[in-house]
Amino acid sequence: MKTFGSLIYTSETVSGEAVSKVESHIPKIDAPESVKKGEPFDVVVTVGPHPNTPQHHIARVELYLYEEGRGFNPVLLASVDLAPGYAEPRIAIRLRLEKSGTLYALAYCNLHGLWESRKEVRVVE
């Protein structure tokens, strides 16, 4: 039996037929590399270009934070369910961090499974 984490596609672990799906399925995280402690900043997560039909669509996008020094990680920051044909796979959120960490984005395609990307964000005084 596989662990759930082993079922998630990443750019480093993808192989076989799934390699051709990387560009259209891996979430893209637009966020600064460093931010000032406690000051708000914007993060945008997008997926695609990707089909958006009932038969083939991105059904969910999630954003997590692995915060350095936190006892239990990750923290769920946002989770959006998307209606095929109407909602495009894009979420925007404004964050404030006290500690550095890594943002993790997950995108679920109803045909091609769960895809992950990540980006480190350094907090400076």
Contacts in CASP RR format, 6 or more apart in sequence:
PFRMAT RR
TARGET T0000
AUTHOR 0000-0000-0000
METHOD contacts of the structure
MODEL  1
MKTFGSLIYTSETVSGEAVSKVESHIPKIDAPESVKKGEPFDVVVTVGPH
PNTPQHHIARVELYLYEEGRGFNPVLLASVDLAPGYAEPRIAIRLRLEKS
GTLYALAYCNLHGLWESRKEVRVVE
7 113 0 8 1.000
7 114 0 8 1.000
8 106 0 8 1.000
8 114 0 8 1.000
8 115 0 8 1.000
8 116 0 8 1.000
9 18 0 8 1.000
9 21 0 8 1.000
9 22 0 8 1.000
9 25 0 8 1.000
9 26 0 8 1.000
9 112 0 8 1.000
9 113 0 8 1.000
9 114 0 8 1.000
9 115 0 8 1.000
9 116 0 8 1.000
10 26 0 8 1.000
10 115 0 8 1.000
10 116 0 8 1.000
10 117 0 8 1.000
11 22 0 8 1.000
11 26 0 8 1.000
11 117 0 8 1.000
14 21 0 8 1.000
14 22 0 8 1.000
18 112 0 8 1.000
21 109 0 8 1.000
21 112 0 8 1.000
23 48 0 8 1.000
24 47 0 8 1.000
24 48 0 8 1.000
24 49 0 8 1.000
24 50 0 8 1.000
25 47 0 8 1.000
25 48 0 8 1.000
25 50 0 8 1.000
25 58 0 8 1.000
25 107 0 8 1.000
25 109 0 8 1.000
25 112 0 8 1.000
25 113 0 8 1.000
25 115 0 8 1.000
26 47 0 8 1.000
26 107 0 8 1.000
26 115 0 8 1.000
26 116 0 8 1.000
26 117 0 8 1.000
27 45 0 8 1.000
27 46 0 8 1.000
27 47 0 8 1.000
27 61 0 8 1.000
27 89 0 8 1.000
27 105 0 8 1.000
27 106 0 8 1.000
27 107 0 8 1.000
27 115 0 8 1.000
27 116 0 8 1.000
27 117 0 8 1.000
28 45 0 8 1.000
28 46 0 8 1.000
28 47 0 8 1.000
28 48 0 8 1.000
28 105 0 8 1.000
28 117 0 8 1.000
29 43 0 8 1.000
29 44 0 8 1.000
29 45 0 8 1.000
29 63 0 8 1.000
29 103 0 8 1.000
29 105 0 8 1.000
29 117 0 8 1.000
29 118 0 8 1.000
29 119 0 8 1.000
30 43 0 8 1.000
30 44 0 8 1.000
30 45 0 8 1.000
30 46 0 8 1.000
31 41 0 8 1.000
31 42 0 8 1.000
31 43 0 8 1.000
31 44 0 8 1.000
31 103 0 8 1.000
31 119 0 8 1.000
31 121 0 8 1.000
32 41 0 8 1.000
32 121 0 8 1.000
33 119 0 8 1.000
33 120 0 8 1.000
33 121 0 8 1.000
33 122 0 8 1.000
34 121 0 8 1.000
34 122 0 8 1.000
34 123 0 8 1.000
34 124 0 8 1.000
35 41 0 8 1.000
35 97 0 8 1.000
35 121 0 8 1.000
35 122 0 8 1.000
35 123 0 8 1.000
35 124 0 8 1.000
36 123 0 8 1.000
36 124 0 8 1.000
36 125 0 8 1.000
37 97 0 8 1.000
37 98 0 8 1.000
37 123 0 8 1.000
37 124 0 8 1.000
37 125 0 8 1.000
38 96 0 8 1.000
38 97 0 8 1.000
38 98 0 8 1.000
38 123 0 8 1.000
39 96 0 8 1.000
40 94 0 8 1.000
40 95 0 8 1.000
40 96 0 8 1.000
41 94 0 8 1.000
41 95 0 8 1.000
41 96 0 8 1.000
42 92 0 8 1.000
42 93 0 8 1.000
42 94 0 8 1.000
42 95 0 8 1.000
43 63 0 8 1.000
43 92 0 8 1.000
43 93 0 8 1.000
43 94 0 8 1.000
43 95 0 8 1.000
43 103 0 8 1.000
44 90 0 8 1.000
44 91 0 8 1.000
44 92 0 8 1.000
45 61 0 8 1.000
45 63 0 8 1.000
45 90 0 8 1.000
45 91 0 8 1.000
45 92 0 8 1.000
45 105 0 8 1.000
45 107 0 8 1.000
46 89 0 8 1.000
46 90 0 8 1.000
47 58 0 8 1.000
47 61 0 8 1.000
47 89 0 8 1.000
47 90 0 8 1.000
47 107 0 8 1.000
47 115 0 8 1.000
48 58 0 8 1.000
48 89 0 8 1.000
50 57 0 8 1.000
50 58 0 8 1.000
50 89 0 8 1.000
50 109 0 8 1.000
51 57 0 8 1.000
52 58 0 8 1.000
52 84 0 8 1.000
52 85 0 8 1.000
52 88 0 8 1.000
52 89 0 8 1.000
53 84 0 8 1.000
53 85 0 8 1.000
54 84 0 8 1.000
54 85 0 8 1.000
55 111 0 8 1.000
56 109 0 8 1.000
56 110 0 8 1.000
56 111 0 8 1.000
57 82 0 8 1.000
57 84 0 8 1.000
57 85 0 8 1.000
57 109 0 8 1.000
57 110 0 8 1.000
58 82 0 8 1.000
58 89 0 8 1.000
58 107 0 8 1.000
58 108 0 8 1.000
58 109 0 8 1.000
59 81 0 8 1.000
59 82 0 8 1.000
59 84 0 8 1.000
59 108 0 8 1.000
59 109 0 8 1.000
59 110 0 8 1.000
60 79 0 8 1.000
60 80 0 8 1.000
60 81 0 8 1.000
60 82 0 8 1.000
60 106 0 8 1.000
60 107 0 8 1.000
60 108 0 8 1.000
61 78 0 8 1.000
61 79 0 8 1.000
61 80 0 8 1.000
61 82 0 8 1.000
61 89 0 8 1.000
61 90 0 8 1.000
61 91 0 8 1.000
61 105 0 8 1.000
61 106 0 8 1.000
61 107 0 8 1.000
61 108 0 8 1.000
62 76 0 8 1.000
62 78 0 8 1.000
62 79 0 8 1.000
62 80 0 8 1.000
62 105 0 8 1.000
62 106 0 8 1.000
63 76 0 8 1.000
63 77 0 8 1.000
63 78 0 8 1.000
63 79 0 8 1.000
63 91 0 8 1.000
63 93 0 8 1.000
63 103 0 8 1.000
63 104 0 8 1.000
63 105 0 8 1.000
63 106 0 8 1.000
64 74 0 8 1.000
64 75 0 8 1.000
64 76 0 8 1.000
64 77 0 8 1.000
64 103 0 8 1.000
64 104 0 8 1.000
64 105 0 8 1.000
64 106 0 8 1.000
65 73 0 8 1.000
65 74 0 8 1.000
65 75 0 8 1.000
65 77 0 8 1.000
65 95 0 8 1.000
65 97 0 8 1.000
65 101 0 8 1.000
65 102 0 8 1.000
65 103 0 8 1.000
65 104 0 8 1.000
66 73 0 8 1.000
66 74 0 8 1.000
66 75 0 8 1.000
66 101 0 8 1.000
66 102 0 8 1.000
66 104 0 8 1.000
67 73 0 8 1.000
67 74 0 8 1.000
67 75 0 8 1.000
67 97 0 8 1.000
67 99 0 8 1.000
67 100 0 8 1.000
67 101 0 8 1.000
68 99 0 8 1.000
68 100 0 8 1.000
68 101 0 8 1.000
69 99 0 8 1.000
70 99 0 8 1.000
74 104 0 8 1.000
77 93 0 8 1.000
77 95 0 8 1.000
77 103 0 8 1.000
78 91 0 8 1.000
78 93 0 8 1.000
80 87 0 8 1.000
80 91 0 8 1.000
82 88 0 8 1.000
82 89 0 8 1.000
84 110 0 8 1.000
89 107 0 8 1.000
97 121 0 8 1.000
97 123 0 8 1.000
98 123 0 8 1.000
99 123 0 8 1.000
100 120 0 8 1.000
100 121 0 8 1.000
100 122 0 8 1.000
100 123 0 8 1.000
101 120 0 8 1.000
101 121 0 8 1.000
101 122 0 8 1.000
101 123 0 8 1.000
102 118 0 8 1.000
102 119 0 8 1.000
102 120 0 8 1.000
102 121 0 8 1.000
103 118 0 8 1.000
103 119 0 8 1.000
103 120 0 8 1.000
103 121 0 8 1.000
104 116 0 8 1.000
104 117 0 8 1.000
104 118 0 8 1.000
105 116 0 8 1.000
105 117 0 8 1.000
105 118 0 8 1.000
106 114 0 8 1.000
106 115 0 8 1.000
106 116 0 8 1.000
107 114 0 8 1.000
107 115 0 8 1.000
108 114 0 8 1.000
108 115 0 8 1.000
109 115 0 8 1.000
END
